[in-house]
Amino acid sequence: MQVDREIDTRGLNCPLPILKAKKSLNDMQSGQLLRVVATDPGSVRDFQAFSRQTGNELVEQQTSGSDYIHILRRR
């Protein structure tokens, strides 16, 4: 999957990964993909709620070791 932008929010707790993702998405074009890497286990449900509330599509979520990876498509 070709992502257009990636942000590393490892070590940050809620709500910082969401806030950083929101800021990045605001600077992106519709349809572009953002990959967010987080270490906060709560980010899984946070990004699900964020997607529902903002209309940005949550394309994929996965866990890799202690990292939680979220891929969002800009609405």
PDB file of N, CA, C and O in Angstrom:
ATOM      1  N   MET A   1       0.845  -1.178   0.000  1.00  0.00           N
ATOM      2  CA  MET A   1       0.000   0.000   0.000  1.00  0.00           C
ATOM      3  C   MET A   1       0.892   1.243   0.000  1.00  0.00           C
ATOM      4  O   MET A   1       1.805   1.374   0.815  1.00  0.00           O
ATOM      5  N   GLN A   2       0.607   2.135  -0.919  1.00  0.00           N
ATOM      6  CA  GLN A   2       1.401   3.365  -1.054  1.00  0.00           C
ATOM      7  C   GLN A   2       0.798   4.460  -0.181  1.00  0.00           C
ATOM      8  O   GLN A   2      -0.281   4.972  -0.479  1.00  0.00           O
ATOM      9  N   VAL A   3       1.501   4.822   0.907  1.00  0.00           N
ATOM     10  CA  VAL A   3       1.013   5.907   1.759  1.00  0.00           C
ATOM     11  C   VAL A   3       1.668   7.218   1.324  1.00  0.00           C
ATOM     12  O   VAL A   3       2.800   7.239   0.841  1.00  0.00           O
ATOM     13  N   ASP A   4       0.929   8.301   1.508  1.00  0.00           N
ATOM     14  CA  ASP A   4       1.416   9.611   1.084  1.00  0.00           C
ATOM     15  C   ASP A   4       2.183  10.328   2.184  1.00  0.00           C
ATOM     16  O   ASP A   4       3.038  11.168   1.903  1.00  0.00           O
ATOM     17  N   ARG A   5       1.881  10.001   3.429  1.00  0.00           N
ATOM     18  CA  ARG A   5       2.548  10.648   4.558  1.00  0.00           C
ATOM     19  C   ARG A   5       2.546   9.682   5.740  1.00  0.00           C
ATOM     20  O   ARG A   5       1.623   8.884   5.902  1.00  0.00           O
ATOM     21  N   GLU A   6       3.589   9.766   6.558  1.00  0.00           N
ATOM     22  CA  GLU A   6       3.671   8.931   7.759  1.00  0.00           C
ATOM     23  C   GLU A   6       4.076   9.802   8.937  1.00  0.00           C
ATOM     24  O   GLU A   6       4.947  10.665   8.823  1.00  0.00           O
ATOM     25  N   ILE A   7       3.425   9.557  10.075  1.00  0.00           N
ATOM     26  CA  ILE A   7       3.833  10.255  11.296  1.00  0.00           C
ATOM     27  C   ILE A   7       4.124   9.223  12.384  1.00  0.00           C
ATOM     28  O   ILE A   7       3.453   8.196  12.482  1.00  0.00           O
ATOM     29  N   ASP A   8       5.109   9.510  13.176  1.00  0.00           N
ATOM     30  CA  ASP A   8       5.539   8.633  14.269  1.00  0.00           C
ATOM     31  C   ASP A   8       5.091   9.256  15.589  1.00  0.00           C
ATOM     32  O   ASP A   8       5.596  10.303  15.992  1.00  0.00           O
ATOM     33  N   THR A   9       4.148   8.611  16.252  1.00  0.00           N
ATOM     34  CA  THR A   9       3.667   9.125  17.540  1.00  0.00           C
ATOM     35  C   THR A   9       4.026   8.163  18.671  1.00  0.00           C
ATOM     36  O   THR A   9       3.358   8.138  19.705  1.00  0.00           O
ATOM     37  N   ARG A  10       5.077   7.377  18.474  1.00  0.00           N
ATOM     38  CA  ARG A  10       5.512   6.440  19.515  1.00  0.00           C
ATOM     39  C   ARG A  10       5.847   7.201  20.789  1.00  0.00           C
ATOM     40  O   ARG A  10       6.490   8.250  20.753  1.00  0.00           O
ATOM     41  N   GLY A  11       5.401   6.653  21.920  1.00  0.00           N
ATOM     42  CA  GLY A  11       5.688   7.269  23.212  1.00  0.00           C
ATOM     43  C   GLY A  11       4.676   8.325  23.624  1.00  0.00           C
ATOM     44  O   GLY A  11       4.709   8.801  24.759  1.00  0.00           O
ATOM     45  N   LEU A  12       3.779   8.699  22.721  1.00  0.00           N
ATOM     46  CA  LEU A  12       2.762   9.695  23.047  1.00  0.00           C
ATOM     47  C   LEU A  12       1.460   8.998  23.421  1.00  0.00           C
ATOM     48  O   LEU A  12       1.082   7.995  22.815  1.00  0.00           O
ATOM     49  N   ASN A  13       0.787   9.537  24.418  1.00  0.00           N
ATOM     50  CA  ASN A  13      -0.488   8.970  24.849  1.00  0.00           C
ATOM     51  C   ASN A  13      -1.639   9.845  24.381  1.00  0.00           C
ATOM     52  O   ASN A  13      -1.452  10.993  23.979  1.00  0.00           O
ATOM     53  N   CYS A  14      -2.821   9.276  24.444  1.00  0.00           N
ATOM     54  CA  CYS A  14      -4.057   9.954  24.070  1.00  0.00           C
ATOM     55  C   CYS A  14      -4.110  11.312  24.775  1.00  0.00           C
ATOM     56  O   CYS A  14      -3.799  11.397  25.963  1.00  0.00           O
ATOM     57  N   PRO A  15      -4.490  12.346  24.080  1.00  0.00           N
ATOM     58  CA  PRO A  15      -5.024  12.419  22.714  1.00  0.00           C
ATOM     59  C   PRO A  15      -3.987  12.824  21.675  1.00  0.00           C
ATOM     60  O   PRO A  15      -4.357  13.127  20.541  1.00  0.00           O
ATOM     61  N   LEU A  16      -2.707  12.840  22.021  1.00  0.00           N
ATOM     62  CA  LEU A  16      -1.696  13.380  21.108  1.00  0.00           C
ATOM     63  C   LEU A  16      -1.609  12.673  19.755  1.00  0.00           C
ATOM     64  O   LEU A  16      -1.487  13.362  18.743  1.00  0.00           O
ATOM     65  N   PRO A  17      -1.665  11.331  19.674  1.00  0.00           N
ATOM     66  CA  PRO A  17      -1.631  10.712  18.337  1.00  0.00           C
ATOM     67  C   PRO A  17      -2.789  11.175  17.444  1.00  0.00           C
ATOM     68  O   PRO A  17      -2.600  11.399  16.248  1.00  0.00           O
ATOM     69  N   ILE A  18      -3.973  11.315  18.020  1.00  0.00           N
ATOM     70  CA  ILE A  18      -5.135  11.786  17.255  1.00  0.00           C
ATOM     71  C   ILE A  18      -4.931  13.231  16.805  1.00  0.00           C
ATOM     72  O   ILE A  18      -5.201  13.566  15.652  1.00  0.00           O
ATOM     73  N   LEU A  19      -4.461  14.075  17.700  1.00  0.00           N
ATOM     74  CA  LEU A  19      -4.254  15.489  17.363  1.00  0.00           C
ATOM     75  C   LEU A  19      -3.222  15.646  16.250  1.00  0.00           C
ATOM     76  O   LEU A  19      -3.405  16.456  15.341  1.00  0.00           O
ATOM     77  N   LYS A  20      -2.141  14.877  16.319  1.00  0.00           N
ATOM     78  CA  LYS A  20      -1.111  14.944  15.282  1.00  0.00           C
ATOM     79  C   LYS A  20      -1.645  14.414  13.950  1.00  0.00           C
ATOM     80  O   LYS A  20      -1.319  14.949  12.890  1.00  0.00           O
ATOM     81  N   ALA A  21      -2.461  13.368  14.006  1.00  0.00           N
ATOM     82  CA  ALA A  21      -3.059  12.826  12.784  1.00  0.00           C
ATOM     83  C   ALA A  21      -4.013  13.838  12.169  1.00  0.00           C
ATOM     84  O   ALA A  21      -4.022  14.032  10.954  1.00  0.00           O
ATOM     85  N   LYS A  22      -4.811  14.479  13.004  1.00  0.00           N
ATOM     86  CA  LYS A  22      -5.766  15.475  12.513  1.00  0.00           C
ATOM     87  C   LYS A  22      -5.039  16.617  11.809  1.00  0.00           C
ATOM     88  O   LYS A  22      -5.457  17.065  10.741  1.00  0.00           O
ATOM     89  N   LYS A  23      -3.952  17.082  12.413  1.00  0.00           N
ATOM     90  CA  LYS A  23      -3.160  18.165  11.826  1.00  0.00           C
ATOM     91  C   LYS A  23      -2.579  17.740  10.475  1.00  0.00           C
ATOM     92  O   LYS A  23      -2.611  18.510   9.514  1.00  0.00           O
ATOM     93  N   SER A  24      -2.053  16.532  10.402  1.00  0.00           N
ATOM     94  CA  SER A  24      -1.489  16.043   9.137  1.00  0.00           C
ATOM     95  C   SER A  24      -2.562  15.888   8.070  1.00  0.00           C
ATOM     96  O   SER A  24      -2.353  16.264   6.916  1.00  0.00           O
ATOM     97  N   LEU A  25      -3.712  15.333   8.450  1.00  0.00           N
ATOM     98  CA  LEU A  25      -4.799  15.140   7.487  1.00  0.00           C
ATOM     99  C   LEU A  25      -5.283  16.473   6.914  1.00  0.00           C
ATOM    100  O   LEU A  25      -5.652  16.556   5.743  1.00  0.00           O
ATOM    101  N   ASN A  26      -5.278  17.509   7.745  1.00  0.00           N
ATOM    102  CA  ASN A  26      -5.720  18.829   7.287  1.00  0.00           C
ATOM    103  C   ASN A  26      -4.824  19.384   6.178  1.00  0.00           C
ATOM    104  O   ASN A  26      -5.267  20.196   5.366  1.00  0.00           O
ATOM    105  N   ASP A  27      -3.567  18.945   6.148  1.00  0.00           N
ATOM    106  CA  ASP A  27      -2.614  19.422   5.136  1.00  0.00           C
ATOM    107  C   ASP A  27      -2.555  18.512   3.913  1.00  0.00           C
ATOM    108  O   ASP A  27      -1.740  18.734   3.018  1.00  0.00           O
ATOM    109  N   MET A  28      -3.411  17.488   3.864  1.00  0.00           N
ATOM    110  CA  MET A  28      -3.378  16.513   2.773  1.00  0.00           C
ATOM    111  C   MET A  28      -4.562  16.701   1.826  1.00  0.00           C
ATOM    112  O   MET A  28      -5.563  17.329   2.172  1.00  0.00           O
ATOM    113  N   GLN A  29      -4.426  16.148   0.635  1.00  0.00           N
ATOM    114  CA  GLN A  29      -5.484  16.196  -0.371  1.00  0.00           C
ATOM    115  C   GLN A  29      -6.468  15.046  -0.139  1.00  0.00           C
ATOM    116  O   GLN A  29      -6.108  14.021   0.440  1.00  0.00           O
ATOM    117  N   SER A  30      -7.697  15.220  -0.589  1.00  0.00           N
ATOM    118  CA  SER A  30      -8.716  14.182  -0.488  1.00  0.00           C
ATOM    119  C   SER A  30      -8.234  12.906  -1.178  1.00  0.00           C
ATOM    120  O   SER A  30      -7.731  12.946  -2.301  1.00  0.00           O
ATOM    121  N   GLY A  31      -8.396  11.774  -0.491  1.00  0.00           N
ATOM    122  CA  GLY A  31      -7.999  10.483  -1.046  1.00  0.00           C
ATOM    123  C   GLY A  31      -6.599  10.034  -0.690  1.00  0.00           C
ATOM    124  O   GLY A  31      -6.257   8.867  -0.878  1.00  0.00           O
ATOM    125  N   GLN A  32      -5.773  10.953  -0.170  1.00  0.00           N
ATOM    126  CA  GLN A  32      -4.406  10.570   0.206  1.00  0.00           C
ATOM    127  C   GLN A  32      -4.421   9.723   1.472  1.00  0.00           C
ATOM    128  O   GLN A  32      -5.347   9.806   2.279  1.00  0.00           O
ATOM    129  N   LEU A  33      -3.375   8.904   1.636  1.00  0.00           N
ATOM    130  CA  LEU A  33      -3.273   7.997   2.781  1.00  0.00           C
ATOM    131  C   LEU A  33      -2.255   8.489   3.800  1.00  0.00           C
ATOM    132  O   LEU A  33      -1.168   8.943   3.446  1.00  0.00           O
ATOM    133  N   LEU A  34      -2.628   8.391   5.070  1.00  0.00           N
ATOM    134  CA  LEU A  34      -1.754   8.751   6.193  1.00  0.00           C
ATOM    135  C   LEU A  34      -1.524   7.499   7.031  1.00  0.00           C
ATOM    136  O   LEU A  34      -2.468   6.800   7.400  1.00  0.00           O
ATOM    137  N   ARG A  35      -0.264   7.229   7.324  1.00  0.00           N
ATOM    138  CA  ARG A  35       0.100   6.104   8.191  1.00  0.00           C
ATOM    139  C   ARG A  35       0.557   6.676   9.528  1.00  0.00           C
ATOM    140  O   ARG A  35       1.459   7.512   9.578  1.00  0.00           O
ATOM    141  N   VAL A  36      -0.071   6.219  10.612  1.00  0.00           N
ATOM    142  CA  VAL A  36       0.274   6.677  11.957  1.00  0.00           C
ATOM    143  C   VAL A  36       0.813   5.488  12.740  1.00  0.00           C
ATOM    144  O   VAL A  36       0.161   4.448  12.830  1.00  0.00           O
ATOM    145  N   VAL A  37       2.005   5.648  13.306  1.00  0.00           N
ATOM    146  CA  VAL A  37       2.596   4.603  14.139  1.00  0.00           C
ATOM    147  C   VAL A  37       2.534   5.088  15.584  1.00  0.00           C
ATOM    148  O   VAL A  37       3.058   6.151  15.916  1.00  0.00           O
ATOM    149  N   ALA A  38       1.881   4.287  16.444  1.00  0.00           N
ATOM    150  CA  ALA A  38       1.695   4.660  17.851  1.00  0.00           C
ATOM    151  C   ALA A  38       2.080   3.489  18.751  1.00  0.00           C
ATOM    152  O   ALA A  38       2.148   2.343  18.305  1.00  0.00           O
ATOM    153  N   THR A  39       2.331   3.795  20.022  1.00  0.00           N
ATOM    154  CA  THR A  39       2.596   2.742  21.000  1.00  0.00           C
ATOM    155  C   THR A  39       1.504   2.669  22.063  1.00  0.00           C
ATOM    156  O   THR A  39       1.522   1.778  22.913  1.00  0.00           O
ATOM    157  N   ASP A  40       0.564   3.593  22.018  1.00  0.00           N
ATOM    158  CA  ASP A  40      -0.533   3.628  22.989  1.00  0.00           C
ATOM    159  C   ASP A  40      -1.599   2.611  22.573  1.00  0.00           C
ATOM    160  O   ASP A  40      -2.209   2.767  21.515  1.00  0.00           O
ATOM    161  N   PRO A  41      -1.840   1.557  23.398  1.00  0.00           N
ATOM    162  CA  PRO A  41      -2.846   0.553  23.041  1.00  0.00           C
ATOM    163  C   PRO A  41      -4.236   1.163  22.868  1.00  0.00           C
ATOM    164  O   PRO A  41      -5.051   0.634  22.113  1.00  0.00           O
ATOM    165  N   GLY A  42      -4.511   2.257  23.551  1.00  0.00           N
ATOM    166  CA  GLY A  42      -5.798   2.924  23.431  1.00  0.00           C
ATOM    167  C   GLY A  42      -5.996   3.572  22.070  1.00  0.00           C
ATOM    168  O   GLY A  42      -7.113   3.949  21.717  1.00  0.00           O
ATOM    169  N   SER A  43      -4.916   3.703  21.302  1.00  0.00           N
ATOM    170  CA  SER A  43      -5.032   4.342  19.987  1.00  0.00           C
ATOM    171  C   SER A  43      -5.900   3.521  19.031  1.00  0.00           C
ATOM    172  O   SER A  43      -6.465   4.072  18.086  1.00  0.00           O
ATOM    173  N   VAL A  44      -6.009   2.221  19.265  1.00  0.00           N
ATOM    174  CA  VAL A  44      -6.828   1.377  18.383  1.00  0.00           C
ATOM    175  C   VAL A  44      -8.276   1.857  18.401  1.00  0.00           C
ATOM    176  O   VAL A  44      -8.856   2.132  17.351  1.00  0.00           O
ATOM    177  N   ARG A  45      -8.849   1.956  19.575  1.00  0.00           N
ATOM    178  CA  ARG A  45     -10.244   2.419  19.645  1.00  0.00           C
ATOM    179  C   ARG A  45     -10.356   3.923  19.398  1.00  0.00           C
ATOM    180  O   ARG A  45     -11.378   4.393  18.897  1.00  0.00           O
ATOM    181  N   ASP A  46      -9.317   4.680  19.744  1.00  0.00           N
ATOM    182  CA  ASP A  46      -9.341   6.127  19.498  1.00  0.00           C
ATOM    183  C   ASP A  46      -9.436   6.432  18.001  1.00  0.00           C
ATOM    184  O   ASP A  46     -10.201   7.303  17.590  1.00  0.00           O
ATOM    185  N   PHE A  47      -8.660   5.715  17.192  1.00  0.00           N
ATOM    186  CA  PHE A  47      -8.696   5.973  15.749  1.00  0.00           C
ATOM    187  C   PHE A  47      -9.991   5.469  15.120  1.00  0.00           C
ATOM    188  O   PHE A  47     -10.447   6.027  14.122  1.00  0.00           O
ATOM    189  N   GLN A  48     -10.585   4.427  15.684  1.00  0.00           N
ATOM    190  CA  GLN A  48     -11.891   3.971  15.194  1.00  0.00           C
ATOM    191  C   GLN A  48     -12.937   5.057  15.426  1.00  0.00           C
ATOM    192  O   GLN A  48     -13.731   5.361  14.535  1.00  0.00           O
ATOM    193  N   ALA A  49     -12.936   5.635  16.617  1.00  0.00           N
ATOM    194  CA  ALA A  49     -13.886   6.706  16.944  1.00  0.00           C
ATOM    195  C   ALA A  49     -13.594   7.956  16.110  1.00  0.00           C
ATOM    196  O   ALA A  49     -14.519   8.603  15.620  1.00  0.00           O
ATOM    197  N   PHE A  50     -12.324   8.294  15.949  1.00  0.00           N
ATOM    198  CA  PHE A  50     -11.924   9.456  15.157  1.00  0.00           C
ATOM    199  C   PHE A  50     -12.433   9.327  13.723  1.00  0.00           C
ATOM    200  O   PHE A  50     -12.938  10.288  13.144  1.00  0.00           O
ATOM    201  N   SER A  51     -12.296   8.140  13.166  1.00  0.00           N
ATOM    202  CA  SER A  51     -12.751   7.891  11.796  1.00  0.00           C
ATOM    203  C   SER A  51     -14.262   8.083  11.673  1.00  0.00           C
ATOM    204  O   SER A  51     -14.732   8.729  10.737  1.00  0.00           O
ATOM    205  N   ARG A  52     -15.008   7.533  12.599  1.00  0.00           N
ATOM    206  CA  ARG A  52     -16.468   7.673  12.583  1.00  0.00           C
ATOM    207  C   ARG A  52     -16.884   9.138  12.706  1.00  0.00           C
ATOM    208  O   ARG A  52     -17.804   9.586  12.023  1.00  0.00           O
ATOM    209  N   GLN A  53     -16.206   9.876  13.573  1.00  0.00           N
ATOM    210  CA  GLN A  53     -16.602  11.258  13.848  1.00  0.00           C
ATOM    211  C   GLN A  53     -16.209  12.235  12.746  1.00  0.00           C
ATOM    212  O   GLN A  53     -16.889  13.238  12.534  1.00  0.00           O
ATOM    213  N   THR A  54     -15.110  11.946  12.041  1.00  0.00           N
ATOM    214  CA  THR A  54     -14.601  12.917  11.062  1.00  0.00           C
ATOM    215  C   THR A  54     -14.912  12.550   9.617  1.00  0.00           C
ATOM    216  O   THR A  54     -14.818  13.401   8.732  1.00  0.00           O
ATOM    217  N   GLY A  55     -15.279  11.304   9.365  1.00  0.00           N
ATOM    218  CA  GLY A  55     -15.535  10.880   7.995  1.00  0.00           C
ATOM    219  C   GLY A  55     -14.287  10.468   7.235  1.00  0.00           C
ATOM    220  O   GLY A  55     -14.374  10.101   6.064  1.00  0.00           O
ATOM    221  N   ASN A  56     -13.122  10.522   7.880  1.00  0.00           N
ATOM    222  CA  ASN A  56     -11.906  10.009   7.262  1.00  0.00           C
ATOM    223  C   ASN A  56     -11.940   8.483   7.397  1.00  0.00           C
ATOM    224  O   ASN A  56     -12.211   7.956   8.476  1.00  0.00           O
ATOM    225  N   GLU A  57     -11.663   7.781   6.296  1.00  0.00           N
ATOM    226  CA  GLU A  57     -11.782   6.325   6.295  1.00  0.00           C
ATOM    227  C   GLU A  57     -10.599   5.675   7.013  1.00  0.00           C
ATOM    228  O   GLU A  57      -9.444   5.995   6.732  1.00  0.00           O
ATOM    229  N   LEU A  58     -10.893   4.764   7.937  1.00  0.00           N
ATOM    230  CA  LEU A  58      -9.858   3.961   8.583  1.00  0.00           C
ATOM    231  C   LEU A  58      -9.659   2.737   7.702  1.00  0.00           C
ATOM    232  O   LEU A  58     -10.434   1.782   7.762  1.00  0.00           O
ATOM    233  N   VAL A  59      -8.611   2.775   6.882  1.00  0.00           N
ATOM    234  CA  VAL A  59      -8.378   1.745   5.874  1.00  0.00           C
ATOM    235  C   VAL A  59      -7.874   0.464   6.519  1.00  0.00           C
ATOM    236  O   VAL A  59      -8.282  -0.633   6.138  1.00  0.00           O
ATOM    237  N   GLU A  60      -6.978   0.608   7.506  1.00  0.00           N
ATOM    238  CA  GLU A  60      -6.348  -0.575   8.089  1.00  0.00           C
ATOM    239  C   GLU A  60      -5.807  -0.254   9.471  1.00  0.00           C
ATOM    240  O   GLU A  60      -5.378   0.866   9.749  1.00  0.00           O
ATOM    241  N   GLN A  61      -5.837  -1.269  10.334  1.00  0.00           N
ATOM    242  CA  GLN A  61      -5.167  -1.196  11.633  1.00  0.00           C
ATOM    243  C   GLN A  61      -4.426  -2.512  11.817  1.00  0.00           C
ATOM    244  O   GLN A  61      -4.949  -3.583  11.510  1.00  0.00           O
ATOM    245  N   GLN A  62      -3.210  -2.419  12.318  1.00  0.00           N
ATOM    246  CA  GLN A  62      -2.454  -3.642  12.594  1.00  0.00           C
ATOM    247  C   GLN A  62      -1.507  -3.402  13.757  1.00  0.00           C
ATOM    248  O   GLN A  62      -1.194  -2.266  14.113  1.00  0.00           O
ATOM    249  N   THR A  63      -1.065  -4.499  14.332  1.00  0.00           N
ATOM    250  CA  THR A  63      -0.109  -4.449  15.437  1.00  0.00           C
ATOM    251  C   THR A  63       1.173  -5.117  14.982  1.00  0.00           C
ATOM    252  O   THR A  63       1.147  -6.201  14.399  1.00  0.00           O
ATOM    253  N   SER A  64       2.289  -4.468  15.249  1.00  0.00           N
ATOM    254  CA  SER A  64       3.597  -5.007  14.907  1.00  0.00           C
ATOM    255  C   SER A  64       4.491  -4.840  16.131  1.00  0.00           C
ATOM    256  O   SER A  64       5.030  -3.758  16.361  1.00  0.00           O
ATOM    257  N   GLY A  65       4.652  -5.898  16.912  1.00  0.00           N
ATOM    258  CA  GLY A  65       5.399  -5.800  18.165  1.00  0.00           C
ATOM    259  C   GLY A  65       4.655  -4.895  19.121  1.00  0.00           C
ATOM    260  O   GLY A  65       3.501  -5.161  19.458  1.00  0.00           O
ATOM    261  N   SER A  66       5.297  -3.830  19.562  1.00  0.00           N
ATOM    262  CA  SER A  66       4.642  -2.886  20.475  1.00  0.00           C
ATOM    263  C   SER A  66       4.061  -1.683  19.729  1.00  0.00           C
ATOM    264  O   SER A  66       3.583  -0.733  20.349  1.00  0.00           O
ATOM    265  N   ASP A  67       4.105  -1.731  18.390  1.00  0.00           N
ATOM    266  CA  ASP A  67       3.581  -0.623  17.580  1.00  0.00           C
ATOM    267  C   ASP A  67       2.165  -0.923  17.105  1.00  0.00           C
ATOM    268  O   ASP A  67       1.834  -2.053  16.746  1.00  0.00           O
ATOM    269  N   TYR A  68       1.353   0.104  17.112  1.00  0.00           N
ATOM    270  CA  TYR A  68       0.003   0.035  16.557  1.00  0.00           C
ATOM    271  C   TYR A  68       0.005   0.929  15.327  1.00  0.00           C
ATOM    272  O   TYR A  68       0.312   2.119  15.413  1.00  0.00           O
ATOM    273  N   ILE A  69      -0.337   0.350  14.189  1.00  0.00           N
ATOM    274  CA  ILE A  69      -0.262   1.072  12.924  1.00  0.00           C
ATOM    275  C   ILE A  69      -1.678   1.323  12.407  1.00  0.00           C
ATOM    276  O   ILE A  69      -2.493   0.406  12.311  1.00  0.00           O
ATOM    277  N   HIS A  70      -1.943   2.565  12.084  1.00  0.00           N
ATOM    278  CA  HIS A  70      -3.262   2.988  11.612  1.00  0.00           C
ATOM    279  C   HIS A  70      -3.070   3.666  10.255  1.00  0.00           C
ATOM    280  O   HIS A  70      -2.204   4.527  10.103  1.00  0.00           O
ATOM    281  N   ILE A  71      -3.877   3.275   9.279  1.00  0.00           N
ATOM    282  CA  ILE A  71      -3.823   3.915   7.967  1.00  0.00           C
ATOM    283  C   ILE A  71      -5.190   4.548   7.702  1.00  0.00           C
ATOM    284  O   ILE A  71      -6.227   3.885   7.721  1.00  0.00           O
ATOM    285  N   LEU A  72      -5.144   5.845   7.457  1.00  0.00           N
ATOM    286  CA  LEU A  72      -6.375   6.616   7.228  1.00  0.00           C
ATOM    287  C   LEU A  72      -6.351   7.226   5.837  1.00  0.00           C
ATOM    288  O   LEU A  72      -5.304   7.647   5.344  1.00  0.00           O
ATOM    289  N   ARG A  73      -7.530   7.268   5.210  1.00  0.00           N
ATOM    290  CA  ARG A  73      -7.688   7.943   3.926  1.00  0.00           C
ATOM    291  C   ARG A  73      -8.401   9.262   4.155  1.00  0.00           C
ATOM    292  O   ARG A  73      -9.478   9.306   4.749  1.00  0.00           O
ATOM    293  N   ARG A  74      -7.788  10.337   3.678  1.00  0.00           N
ATOM    294  CA  ARG A  74      -8.357  11.681   3.844  1.00  0.00           C
ATOM    295  C   ARG A  74      -9.675  11.776   3.094  1.00  0.00           C
ATOM    296  O   ARG A  74      -9.762  11.402   1.925  1.00  0.00           O
ATOM    297  N   ARG A  75     -10.694  12.275   3.768  1.00  0.00           N
ATOM    298  CA  ARG A  75     -12.009  12.408   3.118  1.00  0.00           C
ATOM    299  C   ARG A  75     -11.998  13.496   2.081  1.00  0.00           C
ATOM    300  O   ARG A  75     -13.017  13.746   1.437  1.00  0.00           O
TER     301      ARG A  75
END
